[in-house]
Each structure stands twice: as structure tokens, then as C-alpha cells.
Amino acid sequence: MNLQTGNNITIAITDGNNRILSEKSGTGEVNLVYDGIYKEGDKIIVKVPEKNTFYNIKLDDAVDKCLLFVTDDIIYTIPFGEKRINISPKAYAGNRHVLNVRKAYDFEPRQYRNLALNTFDFHGNTACYPHASANVETRGESVFAALNAIDGCTVSHSHGEWPFQSWGINQNPDAVFKLEFGRSITTDKIILYTRADYPHDNWWKNITINFSDGSSINSDLIKTGDAQIIAFEKRKIRWLTLSRLIKSDEQSPFPALTQIEVYGAE
């Protein structure tokens, strides 16, 4: 594999043997149209000329574009089998795919927005932020992975396959969710959607939000699948965690997080 680099943005599709199937390079913005059916082992590779900066990235026409802080070359393995059930069945499917990468305009990162959105986060991701992880994910199943909580999907009234994916804690009272931004951001508001597939689900009546600056917030929640807004004084942070997740006294052992949104700016 010998991808074009230099001062260009490059998008490439490679197979399981790292053979380039399709490639497009350009400055500022690149569109790659790939006529082919993805096979197991295929990867999408995004190389950018400038690291530690912002790019708008869309890896598939069925996956929403998102503004990401890119620290390294992105290598995304096309999901198959069990790894597909937490994403739209239209994503990475069919025989024509449109991919787009554009360097962000200067004003875009400065806008007040949801800083937690990453529509294609993946386990072990250290190349583009935000990134979600946790010390426990129910049975290691993709539909209960931490990354589901930052994919932009707020459908909360059921559980399981897309669009009902969530972060599941496997009934572990010591579960901790971590959200990393890859750089310092300023935030003053968090919105949570807890899963609400009652009576299958329980809910957290209280949680603790810990920030990288050493501060923390203890917040009460209510029984709902709707947005719950937690506002606070501005904090400059690099990451946050959700911990001390205290479930209600209801019978179900299954509380879960559908989505977290973190509002602020650079």
C-alpha cells in the first residue's frame, strides 16, 4: 500500500491484504465515489496533511457527517456480522459509496455545538475525537458499546439492534463511562438521554459527572427517555466521566445510556 500524501487529504479503500481498491486525493476537500461491494477486511483510510486540527468527515452516504478533531491517520474497518447491528443497515451497504472529507472552516470549531458527536467512533480509537469508552459493556456486544452514546441517535424507547443501541453496564454498580475530546474544550451544558424501555429498563436517579479539571457534579435524574439538561458554570476540560450511577428502587436491573451531548466551544 502506497497512498498519496504530501499536502493532500487522501481517502482510500483497501482490502484485507492492504491492497488499494480506490483512492482520491486533493487539497481542502475530497470526495471519493467507490463503486464496489465492501468485503470483510476492507478498510477506509483517511490521511490528512495537518494533524491536531478539525475536519468534517463523512465515511458513507448513510452516515451523518461530523466535525472531528483529527490527531492521526484514521483507519476504519468496515463492520460485518455482529459489529453491524448497532448501525443503520443502509450504512456501508450496496455497490456505490460516497465519502467526503473537508478541512473545517475557521469559524466552524468556534460555534457553540454538541462536542460529543462522533458518528463512526470505534474501539481503540486514538485518531479522531471525541471518543467514548467504558470499563464495562454488557457482554461485549456492539449494541451495548460506549460509543453508541455519542453516535447522535436519541431513540430511547427500546433496546437492542439499531436504532435502539445504547451503553449497557452489565448490571455493574461500578460502571464508568469516559468521554475524551483529544484537546481542551469549554463546556457549560450536558444533555443525557437514558434508555426508557420500561418495564424492561430501570433508570438512574442520581449520577456523578467528573471533569478532568478535578471538579465534579452530582446530578439527580428523573424517569424519562427524553432529554435531561444539566447546566453548570463553564469548565475547561479534556475529558469527563460518568460514575456512581445510582439506579432507582424499581425492580429492573437494566439501566442504560442512550446518548450524551456535551455543549460548548473551542
N, C-alpha and C positions, 0 to 999 in steps of 0.2 A: 504494500500500500504506500503510495507516494502522493499525498494530497498537495494541491497548490496552496501556498501560504503567502509570504510577503506581507504586503499591506492590505490584503484582501480578506473579506469574510468568505468562508468556504462552507458549503453544505454538501455532505456526501452520504450516499447509501453504500454500505459494504455488506458482504455476505459473511457466513460463519468462518470462512478462510481468509478474511480481511481483504478480499478482492473487491475493488471499487466497481459497483454496479451503475452508479450515476453520480455526477459531480457538477457543481456550478459555483463559480467564484465571482466576486465583484466588490466594488467599494461602496460603502454606505448602506446598501440594501441588496439582498439577493433573494430571488425566487427560484426554487427548484421544482420542476414538474417531473415526477418519476412515474413512468409507465411500466408497471410491473406489480406482481403479487408478492407481498412480503413472505419470506420463509423463515422458519425457526433459525435463530442465529444471526439474522440480519440486524444491522445497527444503523442508527442515524448519528453522524458525527458533525458537530459544528465547531469550526475553528475560527477564532476572531483575532484580529491584529492587535487589539488593545485589551488587556486584561484589567480586572478590577474596575469595570465600568458597566454601564447599563445598555442592554439590548432588548428590543421587542422580538419575541421568538414565538413562532407557530410551527410545530412539528408535524401537523396534519390538519387537513381542512375540516375535520370533525372535532378538533380540539381547540379550545379558545386560545387566542394569543395572550401572552402575558409579558409584563415588563420585569426583567430579571437582572440581578447583579451578577455578572459573569466573572469568575476568578480563574477559570481554566478551560481547556477544550472540553466540550460536552460530548460524552459517549453514551447514547441512549439505546438500550437493547429493546427491540420490538417485542412486546409481551405476547406470549402464547399460553394456551391452556388455562390453568388456574390463575395465572398472572393477568389474564384479560378480564376477569369477571367484575373488577371494580372500576372499569372504564366503559364508555359507550361502545356497543358492538359495532358501531359505524367507524370508530377510530382505527386507523392503520389497516382498514379492510378495503377490499376491492382491488382494481388494477390500475388506478390512477390516483396519485397523491400530490398535493401541493404543499410545499414547505416554504416558509418565509422567515428571514432574519434581517432585522434593520437596527443599526445603531440608534439609540434613543436620542431624540432632540433634547437640547439642554434644558428646556422647560419641563419635560415630562417627569423626571425624578423629583422635581421640586413641588409637584402637585400633591395636595392632600388626598390620600388614597389608601386603599387596603394594601398594606405592605406584606401581608401574609400569603398572597396568592401565588401559587405555582401549579399550573395545570398538568405538569408532567414530572413532578418530583419523583425520585426513586431511591431505593435503599442504598446507603453508602454514598449518596451524592455530596461531593465537595466542589463541584464545578459551577453551580448556579444556585442563587439564593433568592427567596427563602427556602429552607429545608426543615422538614419535620421528622422527628424520631421519638422513640419511647423505649422505656426499659421493659415493656411487655406489650405484646399484641396478641389478641385471642387466637390461640392455636397456630400462630404464624400464618394465618390466612390473609390473602390480599384484601379481602373485603373488610378486614378489621385493622388494617395498617394505619399508622400515624399519619402518613402522607395523604390519606383520604380527607383529613380535616383541613387541608389547605388547597383542595382542588377546585374550589368555587361552587360546589354543589351543595345546596342547603335543604334538600329534600329529607325530611326528618321523621316521617310518619311510619316508616317500616325499617327493616334491617335485612342485610344480605347483599345480593348482587346489585350492580348499578341500576338505578341511581340511588340505591339505599346503602352505599358503602359508608363506613364510619371508623372511628378509632375505638376499638374494643379493648377492655382492660383485663379480660380473662378472670374476672371476679377478684382481682388482686387489689387489696386496700392500699398497697404501697406503690401503685402505678404512678409514673411520672411521664408527662408529655413535654418535649422540648422543641422549641421553635427558634432556629438560628437565622440571622439576617445577613451574615457574612461581612458586615460593616456596621458602623454606628448609625442608628436611626433615632428619630424623635417621635414619641407616641403619647397620646393622651386618651385613647379610647380603645376598648376591646369589645367585640361583639361575639357572643357564643350562641351556637345552636346545639342544644343537647338532643340526643335521639329520643323520640317520643312514640315508640311503638307499644303503647300501653294496651293490655296489662303485661305484655311480654317484658317491657323495659321498666327499670327503676329510673331515678333521676338524682342528681347531686343537689343537696340542699345547701352545701357550702363548699367552696374551693379556695385554695391559696395560689395566688399568682406571684411568682418570684422573678425578679428582674436582675440582669447582670450588674447593675449598679449597686446591688446589695439590699435594695428595698423590696418590699413585698406588700401585697394587698390581700385581705381576707374578704371574700365576697359571698353574699347569700344569693342563691338562685331559686327559681320557682319551677313548678311542674308545667312545662310547656315545650313545644318544639319550635316555637317562634324565637326571633332574635331577642337576646338579653344583652342590654348595653351596660358596660362597666366603664364609667368615665373617671378620670383622675388627673392630677396635675402632670404636666409634661415631664417625661423622663427620657434621657438619652441612654439608649441601651444597645447591646449587640445580640442579646438573646433573652428569652423568657422561658419559664416552665410553669406547668400546671401540676399541683401536687396537693396532698391532704384532701383528696376527693371524698367527701363525706356524703354517702348516699342516704336517701330518706328511709323512713321506717317501713316503707311498703314492702311487700313480700318478695318481689322480683329481685334476683341477684345481678341484673344486667343493665347497669347504667352505661352510657356511651356518649362520645362526642361526634356530632355530625360535621361541624365546621367551626373554625375560629377565624375571625377577621381582626386585624390589628391596624388601626388607623393612625396616620401621621404623615411625616415627610422626611426628606433627607436633611 
